[in-house]
Amino acid sequence: MTTFTSVVDAWYDDPEAAECIVGVHVVDARVATFGDLRRPLPPSIVAASRDHGIDRLFRHQAEAIDLVRERTHTVVVAGTAAGKSLTYRIPIVEAIEQDPQATALLLFPTKALGRDQLGGFGPFLSCGVTPAVYDGDTPADERRWVRSNANVVLTNPDMLHVGILPNHPNWARFLSGLRYVVLDEMHVLRGAFGTHAALILRRLRRLAARYGADPTFVSTSATIGNAGELASRLIGAPVTTVARDDAPRGERTFVVWNPELLDPDAGARASALADASRIFASLVDADVATILFARSRRGTELAYTWAAERLGPDTAATVAAYRGGYRADDRRTVERRLFSGELRGIVTTNALELGIDVGEFDASILATFPGTIASFHQQAGRAGRGDDPALTVLVCGADALDQYYATHPDELFSRPPEAAVVNPDNPVILGAHLRCAAHEADLSPDDRRWFGETFEERVTDLVAEGSLGIREGRVFSPTGRSPASSIDIRGSGGREYVIVDDAGTMLGTADEGRAFSQCHVGAVYLHQGDTYLVDVLDIAHREVRVRAAKVPWYTRAHVDKDLEILAEGSRKPLDRLTVHLGTVEVTTRVTGYQRLDLRTQAVLDTSPLDLPERSFVTDAIWFTFPPDVLDDAAVGPEALPGAIHAAEHTAIGVLPLFAVCDRWDVGGLSTPHHPTTGTTTFFIYDGVAGGTGIAQIAYARAAEHLNATTDILERCPCAAGCPSCVQSPKCGNENDPLDRFGALALLRTGMGRRA
């Protein structure tokens, strides 16, 4: 059997490549362990399974199926290609065969995943299963057929939220027979999206009960630190966890690659994206089917463009880019080429991280650490299905988290997985879904069992503001139209903007936050390898108009920020410092942008912008530094702004070590003197109105968090501060001022650590 030892050996033989390899980890192949069900399956299902190559169940599959058949809410936690989907398919098929009125609803986080999983029911069509996809791309005539005929519906939380629940009378047949609800790739349901999903599921359970159904929930997940807790929070009921992987696995070779250090004093390294695209091109050119994951839409387009330039025309035709924001027909074209095996390489965002059948890829390249250990293993698992060997290359970025793993590569495999959080009590998101629920059916005190302890308080607020009305002791929606379509469940960015080119063709979409910071007038917008300049940002009509242009620069917005403390919930000492947890109001405004050289990242010029403020209330932690700590740290007034700013940046950069989040899920602000605390303070806040639970985890682990922050500052080899320690790619102040050694002195002194 071929392994990737020769590829790694060749890199070690190349002096330039050898210097970049900071870790190699080989995971041995594993043989399967099989198990038996406590109660045999019906002969028809056994026969259908065998006809399609399913002869035996892995032990974790058998355990999970036993639980699901007993109507126990279950979450199955295992690696990629471990057969998790069979743990819900078999009980669904059995239930439908035994009761033709039974139905099942399968929720996938993306349209592509839902459509890909439709084929999984193919072996069981003879058992009475009628599966169908019902999503935003389903034509109107097909939708009517699905509502009338399908007993297994594959959809996503978005369509459940906006298309099914508000129109539940049309789904009475389906909901009355609802036996199972599946949450596939549950670990994606975290943060704002997960919080919305949790409340959508409560609305589903409420309506199912009105139609006489009490569905069993089956969730599948990659390995995270709290899978059972997350599943329980999502559905609002106790859950049993099956966390074991008994599927076979081929040998896996992991390479941790740290790009060349170009300037030791400045800490400047070669571009991780450029190195990743070069490795990608070399593997594809050597006929190694490869998938490259970039962290952003812009990064995906750049890596694809650079790789295509390196490949000859014939080979370049076998690679493609794939990311969110594409039109449906563009996505389908790439998916069709991908699933058919026509493509030898693909560059993507995390849109293909999930359990889609992406074909037979031999290697996966991660252009920077994807934010969590769970995502790291998910993306790595996209290559080398079954017992085939696989290669994964993590190309570390310049930020603090990536450099932490570059200097601690073994922790990628030994560190416990992070915890994921949702917050169904988020008052903003809860209020939005209570308005939806009231439209679907009048609210009553009994609905507290679905929506939690804050239900009555939030309903009272909504009635007081006129969003809901009261009649005969029940709460109703005063409008005849469901509010669901106006609620963005995918994030906190506000209303959606449409991006169109000068010919009137829609290229994609962006939420309001991204529109203001990335689609302002003068911004560079990338789409499928093509470059566009933004000519118009029409706020009134929520439209961005762009024109094709080849330019050797990119743009970065400048964001002004203000933060007011509204309430402090708790506080605790951290040696000489204090950490606080509470509620804050954050106000941001994009005031200008820079043009930067595409290759050198040098600033070419700066232009002003006049865009509206955006404000929201959220949860936060903040660290206060008393005057005696500043004195003992010898950080004077001139150095203090840069020191506290640097401490904030580094703390945000390493927070994902403790929670399933990345720096883009949170925000921060630092000040030498905050008017409310009366002293030097830096804040880290949830980037979603109402909070998602990240601040609570950060508060609970504040001491570990600040110690990890101090470690980064101590170990970085740079002379004065760099992207590996204190510089942030999302800083709205262009990383100025920053003082790495001032930050280190503050934290060492405050935490009682010696130099």
Secondary structure in CASP SS format (residue, H / E / C, confidence):
PFRMAT SS
TARGET T0000
AUTHOR 0000-0000-0000
METHOD secondary structure of the structure
MODEL  1
M C 1.00
T C 1.00
T C 1.00
F C 1.00
T H 1.00
S H 1.00
V H 1.00
V H 1.00
D H 1.00
A H 1.00
W H 1.00
Y H 1.00
D H 1.00
D C 1.00
P H 1.00
E H 1.00
A H 1.00
A H 1.00
E H 1.00
C H 1.00
I E 1.00
V E 1.00
G E 1.00
V E 1.00
H E 1.00
V E 1.00
V E 1.00
D C 1.00
A C 1.00
R E 1.00
V C 1.00
A C 1.00
T C 1.00
F E 1.00
G E 1.00
D C 1.00
L C 1.00
R C 1.00
R C 1.00
P C 1.00
L C 1.00
P C 1.00
P H 1.00
S H 1.00
I H 1.00
V H 1.00
A H 1.00
A H 1.00
S H 1.00
R H 1.00
D H 1.00
H C 1.00
G C 1.00
I C 1.00
D C 1.00
R C 1.00
L E 1.00
F E 1.00
R H 1.00
H H 1.00
Q H 1.00
A H 1.00
E H 1.00
A H 1.00
I H 1.00
D H 1.00
L H 1.00
V H 1.00
R H 1.00
E C 1.00
R C 1.00
T C 1.00
H C 1.00
T E 1.00
V E 1.00
V E 1.00
V E 1.00
A C 1.00
G C 1.00
T C 1.00
A C 1.00
A C 1.00
G C 1.00
K C 1.00
S C 1.00
L H 1.00
T H 1.00
Y H 1.00
R H 1.00
I H 1.00
P H 1.00
I H 1.00
V H 1.00
E H 1.00
A H 1.00
I H 1.00
E H 1.00
Q H 1.00
D C 1.00
P C 1.00
Q C 1.00
A C 1.00
T E 1.00
A E 1.00
L E 1.00
L E 1.00
L E 1.00
F C 1.00
P C 1.00
T C 1.00
K H 1.00
A H 1.00
L H 1.00
G H 1.00
R H 1.00
D H 1.00
Q H 1.00
L H 1.00
G H 1.00
G H 1.00
F H 1.00
G H 1.00
P H 1.00
F H 1.00
L H 1.00
S H 1.00
C H 1.00
G C 1.00
V C 1.00
T C 1.00
P E 1.00
A E 1.00
V E 1.00
Y C 1.00
D C 1.00
G C 1.00
D C 1.00
T C 1.00
P C 1.00
A H 1.00
D H 1.00
E H 1.00
R H 1.00
R H 1.00
W H 1.00
V H 1.00
R H 1.00
S H 1.00
N H 1.00
A C 1.00
N C 1.00
V E 1.00
V E 1.00
L E 1.00
T E 1.00
N C 1.00
P H 1.00
D H 1.00
M H 1.00
L H 1.00
H H 1.00
V H 1.00
G H 1.00
I H 1.00
L H 1.00
P H 1.00
N H 1.00
H H 1.00
P H 1.00
N H 1.00
W H 1.00
A H 1.00
R H 1.00
F H 1.00
L H 1.00
S H 1.00
G C 1.00
L E 1.00
R E 1.00
Y E 1.00
V E 1.00
V E 1.00
L E 1.00
D C 1.00
E C 1.00
M H 1.00
H H 1.00
V H 1.00
L C 1.00
R C 1.00
G H 1.00
A H 1.00
F H 1.00
G H 1.00
T H 1.00
H H 1.00
A H 1.00
A H 1.00
L H 1.00
I H 1.00
L H 1.00
R H 1.00
R H 1.00
L H 1.00
R H 1.00
R H 1.00
L H 1.00
A H 1.00
A H 1.00
R H 1.00
Y C 1.00
G C 1.00
A C 1.00
D C 1.00
P C 1.00
T E 1.00
F E 1.00
V E 1.00
S E 1.00
T E 1.00
S E 1.00
A C 1.00
T C 1.00
I C 1.00
G C 1.00
N C 1.00
A H 1.00
G H 1.00
E H 1.00
L H 1.00
A H 1.00
S H 1.00
R H 1.00
L H 1.00
I H 1.00
G C 1.00
A C 1.00
P C 1.00
V C 1.00
T E 1.00
T E 1.00
V E 1.00
A E 1.00
R C 1.00
D C 1.00
D C 1.00
A C 1.00
P C 1.00
R E 1.00
G C 1.00
E C 1.00
R E 1.00
T E 1.00
F E 1.00
V E 1.00
V E 1.00
W E 1.00
N C 1.00
P C 1.00
E C 1.00
L E 1.00
L E 1.00
D E 1.00
P C 1.00
D C 1.00
A C 1.00
G C 1.00
A E 1.00
R E 1.00
A C 1.00
S C 1.00
A H 1.00
L H 1.00
A H 1.00
D H 1.00
A H 1.00
S H 1.00
R H 1.00
I H 1.00
F H 1.00
A H 1.00
S H 1.00
L H 1.00
V H 1.00
D H 1.00
A C 1.00
D C 1.00
V C 1.00
A C 1.00
T E 1.00
I E 1.00
L E 1.00
F E 1.00
A C 1.00
R C 1.00
S C 1.00
R H 1.00
R H 1.00
G H 1.00
T H 1.00
E H 1.00
L H 1.00
A H 1.00
Y H 1.00
T H 1.00
W H 1.00
A H 1.00
A H 1.00
E H 1.00
R H 1.00
L C 1.00
G C 1.00
P H 1.00
D H 1.00
T H 1.00
A H 1.00
A C 1.00
T C 1.00
V E 1.00
A E 1.00
A E 1.00
Y E 1.00
R C 1.00
G C 1.00
G C 1.00
Y C 1.00
R C 1.00
A H 1.00
D H 1.00
D H 1.00
R H 1.00
R H 1.00
T H 1.00
V H 1.00
E H 1.00
R H 1.00
R H 1.00
L H 1.00
F H 1.00
S C 1.00
G C 1.00
E C 1.00
L C 1.00
R C 1.00
G E 1.00
I E 1.00
V E 1.00
T E 1.00
T C 1.00
N H 1.00
A H 1.00
L H 1.00
E C 1.00
L C 1.00
G C 1.00
I C 1.00
D C 1.00
V C 1.00
G C 1.00
E C 1.00
F C 1.00
D C 1.00
A E 1.00
S E 1.00
I E 1.00
L E 1.00
A E 1.00
T C 1.00
F C 1.00
P C 1.00
G C 1.00
T C 1.00
I H 1.00
A H 1.00
S H 1.00
F H 1.00
H H 1.00
Q H 1.00
Q H 1.00
A H 1.00
G C 1.00
R C 1.00
A C 1.00
G C 1.00
R C 1.00
G C 1.00
D C 1.00
D C 1.00
P C 1.00
A E 1.00
L E 1.00
T E 1.00
V E 1.00
L E 1.00
V E 1.00
C C 1.00
G C 1.00
A C 1.00
D C 1.00
A H 1.00
L H 1.00
D H 1.00
Q H 1.00
Y H 1.00
Y H 1.00
A H 1.00
T H 1.00
H C 1.00
P C 1.00
D C 1.00
E H 1.00
L H 1.00
F H 1.00
S H 1.00
R C 1.00
P C 1.00
P C 1.00
E C 1.00
A E 1.00
A C 1.00
V C 1.00
V C 1.00
N C 1.00
P C 1.00
D C 1.00
N C 1.00
P H 1.00
V H 1.00
I H 1.00
L H 1.00
G H 1.00
A H 1.00
H H 1.00
L H 1.00
R H 1.00
C H 1.00
A H 1.00
A H 1.00
H H 1.00
E H 1.00
A C 1.00
D C 1.00
L E 1.00
S C 1.00
P H 1.00
D H 1.00
D H 1.00
R H 1.00
R H 1.00
W H 1.00
F H 1.00
G C 1.00
E C 1.00
T C 1.00
F H 1.00
E H 1.00
E H 1.00
R H 1.00
V H 1.00
T H 1.00
D H 1.00
L H 1.00
V H 1.00
A H 1.00
E C 1.00
G C 1.00
S C 1.00
L C 1.00
G E 1.00
I E 1.00
R E 1.00
E C 1.00
G C 1.00
R E 1.00
V E 1.00
F E 1.00
S C 1.00
P C 1.00
T C 1.00
G C 1.00
R C 1.00
S C 1.00
P H 1.00
A H 1.00
S H 1.00
S H 1.00
I C 1.00
D C 1.00
I C 1.00
R C 1.00
G C 1.00
S C 1.00
G C 1.00
G C 1.00
R C 1.00
E E 1.00
Y E 1.00
V E 1.00
I E 1.00
V E 1.00
D C 1.00
D C 1.00
A C 1.00
G C 1.00
T C 1.00
M E 1.00
L E 1.00
G E 1.00
T E 1.00
A E 1.00
D E 1.00
E H 1.00
G H 1.00
R H 1.00
A H 1.00
F H 1.00
S H 1.00
Q H 1.00
C C 1.00
H C 1.00
V C 1.00
G C 1.00
A C 1.00
V E 1.00
Y E 1.00
L E 1.00
H E 1.00
Q C 1.00
G C 1.00
D E 1.00
T E 1.00
Y E 1.00
L E 1.00
V E 1.00
D E 1.00
V E 1.00
L E 1.00
D E 1.00
I C 1.00
A C 1.00
H C 1.00
R C 1.00
E E 1.00
V E 1.00
R E 1.00
V E 1.00
R E 1.00
A E 1.00
A C 1.00
K C 1.00
V C 1.00
P C 1.00
W E 1.00
Y E 1.00
T E 1.00
R E 1.00
A E 1.00
H E 1.00
V E 1.00
D E 1.00
K E 1.00
D E 1.00
L E 1.00
E E 1.00
I E 1.00
L E 1.00
A E 1.00
E E 1.00
G E 1.00
S E 1.00
R E 1.00
K E 1.00
P E 1.00
L E 1.00
D C 1.00
R C 1.00
L E 1.00
T E 1.00
V E 1.00
H E 1.00
L E 1.00
G E 1.00
T E 1.00
V E 1.00
E E 1.00
V E 1.00
T E 1.00
T E 1.00
R E 1.00
V E 1.00
T E 1.00
G E 1.00
Y E 1.00
Q E 1.00
R E 1.00
L E 1.00
D E 1.00
L C 1.00
R C 1.00
T C 1.00
Q C 1.00
A C 1.00
V E 1.00
L E 1.00
D E 1.00
T E 1.00
S E 1.00
P E 1.00
L C 1.00
D C 1.00
L C 1.00
P C 1.00
E C 1.00
R E 1.00
S E 1.00
F E 1.00
V E 1.00
T E 1.00
D E 1.00
A E 1.00
I E 1.00
W E 1.00
F E 1.00
T E 1.00
F E 1.00
P C 1.00
P H 1.00
D H 1.00
V H 1.00
L H 1.00
D H 1.00
D H 1.00
A H 1.00
A C 1.00
V C 1.00
G C 1.00
P C 1.00
E C 1.00
A C 1.00
L H 1.00
P H 1.00
G H 1.00
A H 1.00
I H 1.00
H H 1.00
A H 1.00
A H 1.00
E H 1.00
H H 1.00
T H 1.00
A H 1.00
I H 1.00
G H 1.00
V H 1.00
L H 1.00
P H 1.00
L H 1.00
F C 1.00
A E 1.00
V C 1.00
C C 1.00
D C 1.00
R H 1.00
W H 1.00
D H 1.00
V E 1.00
G E 1.00
G E 1.00
L E 1.00
S E 1.00
T E 1.00
P C 1.00
H C 1.00
H C 1.00
P C 1.00
T C 1.00
T C 1.00
G C 1.00
T C 1.00
T E 1.00
T E 1.00
F E 1.00
F E 1.00
I E 1.00
Y E 1.00
D E 1.00
G C 1.00
V C 1.00
A C 1.00
G C 1.00
G C 1.00
T C 1.00
G C 1.00
I H 1.00
A H 1.00
Q H 1.00
I H 1.00
A H 1.00
Y H 1.00
A H 1.00
R C 1.00
A H 1.00
A H 1.00
E H 1.00
H H 1.00
L H 1.00
N H 1.00
A H 1.00
T H 1.00
T H 1.00
D H 1.00
I H 1.00
L H 1.00
E H 1.00
R H 1.00
C C 1.00
P C 1.00
C C 1.00
A C 1.00
A C 1.00
G C 1.00
C C 1.00
P C 1.00
S C 1.00
C C 1.00
V C 1.00
Q C 1.00
S C 1.00
P C 1.00
K C 1.00
C C 1.00
G C 1.00
N C 1.00
E C 1.00
N C 1.00
D C 1.00
P C 1.00
L C 1.00
D C 1.00
R H 1.00
F H 1.00
G H 1.00
A H 1.00
L H 1.00
A H 1.00
L H 1.00
L H 1.00
R H 1.00
T H 1.00
G H 1.00
M C 1.00
G C 1.00
R C 1.00
R C 1.00
A C 1.00
END
